Amino acid sequence: MNKIMLVEDDPDIRDLVIYNLQKNGFSVTSADNANDALIMLDDIKVDIILLDLMLPGLKGMQFLDIVRNREGIKNIPVIIISAKNAEHDIITALEHGADDYLPKPFSMEILAAKINTVLRRGVKAEEGAPLEYMGIKMDGSRRKVFSDGGEIRLTHKEYELLKIFISSPNKIFTRNQLLNTVWGYDSESMTRTVDSHVSTLRKKLGPKGDIIKSIPKIGYGVEE
């Protein structure tokens, strides 16, 4: 049974989400603030986090940044559920490492579908043989990346992008293809989050980052 952590300060929404998720077969633990949620993550293992942004004390985006930079929990998928539904808010959350974004009010059926999609995405990421290309090695079982014998620490999204690229060298991917595959979105207005992540990925790869080529007006591809 998949375990979900819900971080939501509105008791009515919290109770409604917990009730419906439990009906759908999920185990749910909850916190009404991000500070308590961080403490709980030290003691329990969860498969996914549902996170409100407008929380008392530590804000949702600050919590997300801490999770994405803390060993042991940085790869836990996070879905934002928030009344902040402006395009800027969604893009910012995705660029900070959120796996999906669901504006309030939302359908419980859609929330359950998004949870299942993100969980399936995580299972697929763990499958398959190790990948190697141009001296870059990806260990799928441990979700680690190595280059010239040293480990390169990547976020969940950066890892997924690199996996797509080196799984299909010399293939061109449009920004929308990458956005849809890695983030689950298909929107021209949000493709700049792809550019931002590719730029960071190149920097982390150092000299080998040059294998990721920009294809003008189209997207990206990997070549020697």
For each residue, the residues with C-beta under 8 A, 3 or more apart:
1: 25 26 27
2: 26 27 47 48 115 119
3: 26 27 28 29 44 45 46 47
4: 21 26 27 28 29 46 47 48 49 50 115
5: 28 29 30 31 37 40 41 44 46 48 49 50
6: 14 17 18 21 28 29 30 31 49 50
7: 30 31 32 33 34 37 49 50 51 52 55 60 63
8: 13 14 17 30 32 50 52 81
9: 14 32 33 52 54 55 56
10: 13 14 52
11: 14 15 32
12: 15 16
13: 8 10 16 17 104
14: 6 8 9 10 11 17 18 30 32
15: 11 12 18 19
16: 12 13 19 20 108
17: 6 8 13 14 20 21 28 50 81 108 111
18: 6 14 15 21 22 28 30
19: 15 16 22 23
20: 16 17 23 24 108 111 112
21: 4 6 17 18 24 26 28 108 111 112 115
22: 18 19 25 26 27 28
23: 19 20
24: 20 21 112
25: 1 22
26: 1 2 3 4 21 22 115
27: 1 2 3 4 22
28: 3 4 5 6 17 18 21 22
29: 3 4 5 6 40 44 46
30: 5 6 7 8 14 18
31: 5 6 7 34 36 37 40
32: 7 8 9 11 14 36 56
33: 7 9 36 37 55 56 57 58
34: 7 31 37 38 51 55 57 58 59 60 62 63
35: 38 39 57 58
36: 31 32 33 39 40
37: 5 7 31 33 34 40 41 49 63
38: 34 35 41 42 58 63 66 67
39: 35 36 42 43
40: 5 29 31 36 37 43 44
41: 5 37 38 44 46 67 73 76
42: 38 39
43: 39 40
44: 3 5 29 40 41
45: 3
46: 3 4 5 29 41 49 76
47: 2 3 4 76 77 119 122
48: 2 4 5 76 77 78 79 115 118 119
49: 4 5 6 7 37 46 67 76 77 78 79
50: 4 5 6 7 8 17 78 79 81 111 115
51: 7 34 60 63 64 78 79 80 81 98
52: 7 8 9 10 55 60 80 81 82
53: 59 60 61 80 82 84 89 93
54: 9 59 60 82 83 84
55: 7 9 33 34 52 58 59 60 63
56: 9 32 33
57: 33 34 35
58: 33 34 35 38 55 62 63
59: 34 53 54 55 62 63
60: 7 34 51 52 53 54 55 63 64 80 82
61: 53 64 65 92 93 96
62: 34 58 59 65 66
63: 7 34 37 38 51 55 58 59 60 66 67
64: 51 60 61 67 68 78 80 93 96 97 98
65: 61 62 68 69 96 97
66: 38 62 63 69 70
67: 38 41 49 63 64 70 73 74 76 78 97
68: 64 65 74 96 97 155 156
69: 65 66 74
70: 66 67 73 74
71: 74
72:
73: 41 67 70 76
74: 67 68 69 70 71 155 156
75: 143 156
76: 41 46 47 48 49 67 73
77: 47 48 49 99 100 118 119 121 122 156
78: 48 49 50 51 64 67 97 98 99
79: 48 49 50 51 98 99 100 101 102 111 114 115 118
80: 51 52 53 60 64 90 93 98 100 101 102
81: 8 17 50 51 52 102 103 104 106 111
82: 52 53 54 60 85 89 93 101 102 103 104
83: 54 103 104
84: 53 54 89 103
85: 82 89 90 103 104
86: 89 90
87: 90 91 189 190
88: 91 92
89: 53 82 84 85 86 92 93
90: 80 85 86 87 93 94 101 103 190
91: 87 88 94 95 190 192 193
92: 61 88 89 95 96
93: 53 61 64 80 82 89 90 96 98 101
94: 90 91 97 98 101 183 185 190 193
95: 91 92 193 196 197
96: 61 64 65 68 92 93
97: 64 65 67 68 78 94 155 156 157
98: 51 64 78 79 80 93 94 101
99: 77 78 79 118 121 156 183 184
100: 77 79 80 114 117 118 183 184
101: 79 80 82 90 93 94 98
102: 79 80 81 82 106 110 111 114
103: 81 82 83 84 85 90 106
104: 13 81 82 83 85
105:
106: 81 102 103 110 111
107: 110 111
108: 16 17 20 21 111 112
109: 112 113
110: 102 106 107 113 114
111: 17 20 21 50 79 81 102 106 107 108 114 115
112: 20 21 24 108 109 115 116
113: 109 110 116 117
114: 79 100 102 110 111 117 118 184
115: 2 4 21 26 48 50 79 111 112 118 119
116: 112 113 119 120
117: 100 113 114 120 121 184
118: 48 77 79 99 100 114 115 121 122 184
119: 2 47 48 77 115 116 122 123
120: 116 117 123 124
121: 77 99 117 118 124 125 184
122: 47 77 118 119 125 126
123: 119 120 126 127
124: 120 121 127
125: 121 122 140 143 159 160 163
126: 122 123 140 141 143
127: 123 124 140
128: 131 140
129: 140
130: 137 138 139 140 141
131: 128 137 138 140 163 166 167
132: 135 136 137 138 166
133: 136 166 169 211 222
134: 166 208 211 224
135: 132 147 148 208
136: 132 133 145 146 147 162 166 205 208 211
137: 130 131 132 145 146 147
138: 130 131 132 144 145 159 162 163 166
139: 130 142 143 144 145 146
140: 125 126 127 128 129 130 131 143 163
141: 126 130
142: 139
143: 75 125 126 139 140 159
144: 138 139 151
145: 136 137 138 139 151 152 153 154 159 162
146: 136 137 139 149 150 151 152
147: 135 136 137 150 152 205 206 208
148: 135
149: 146
150: 146 147
151: 144 145 146
152: 145 146 147 204 205
153: 145 204
154: 145 158 159 162 201 204
155: 68 74 97 158 159
156: 68 74 75 77 97 99 159 160
157: 97 160 161 182 183 197
158: 154 155 161 162 197 200 201 204
159: 125 138 143 145 154 155 156 162 163
160: 125 156 157 163 164 181 182
161: 157 158 164 165 178 182 194 197 198 201
162: 136 138 145 154 158 159 165 166 201 205
163: 125 131 138 140 159 160 166 167
164: 160 161 167 168 173 178 181 182
165: 161 162 168 169 173 211 212 220 221 222
166: 131 132 133 134 136 138 162 163 169 222
167: 131 163 164
168: 164 165 171 173 222
169: 133 165 166 222 223
170: 221 222 223
171: 168 221 222
172: 215 218 219 220 221
173: 164 165 168 177 178 219 220 221
174: 177 178 218 219
175: 178 179 191 194 195 218 219 220
176: 179 180 186 187 188 191 219
177: 173 174 180 181 219
178: 161 164 173 174 175 181 182 194 219 220
179: 175 176 182 183 185 186 187 190 191 193 194
180: 176 177 183 184 185 186
181: 160 164 177 178
182: 157 160 161 164 178 179 194
183: 94 99 100 157 179 180 190 193
184: 99 100 114 117 118 121 180
185: 94 179 180 190
186: 176 179 180
187: 176 179 190 191
188: 176 191
189: 87
190: 87 90 91 94 179 183 185 187 193
191: 175 176 179 187 188 194 195
192: 91 195 196
193: 91 94 95 179 183 190 196 197
194: 161 175 178 179 182 191 197 198 219 220
195: 175 191 192 198 199
196: 95 192 193 199 200
197: 95 157 158 161 193 194 200 201
198: 161 194 195 201 202 212 220
199: 195 196 202 203
200: 158 196 197 203 204
201: 154 158 161 162 197 198 204 205 209 212
202: 198 199 205 209 210 212
203: 199 200 206 209
204: 152 153 154 158 200 201 209
205: 136 147 152 162 201 202 208 209 211 212
206: 147 203 209
207: 210
208: 134 135 136 147 205 211
209: 201 202 203 204 205 206 212
210: 202 207
211: 133 134 136 165 205 208 222 223 224
212: 165 198 201 202 205 209 220 221 222
213: 220 221 222 223
214: 220
215: 172 218 219 220 221
216:
217:
218: 172 174 175 215
219: 172 173 174 175 176 177 178 194 215
220: 165 172 173 175 178 194 198 212 213 214 215
221: 165 170 171 172 173 212 213 215
222: 133 165 166 168 169 170 171 211 212 213
223: 169 170 211 213
224: 134 211
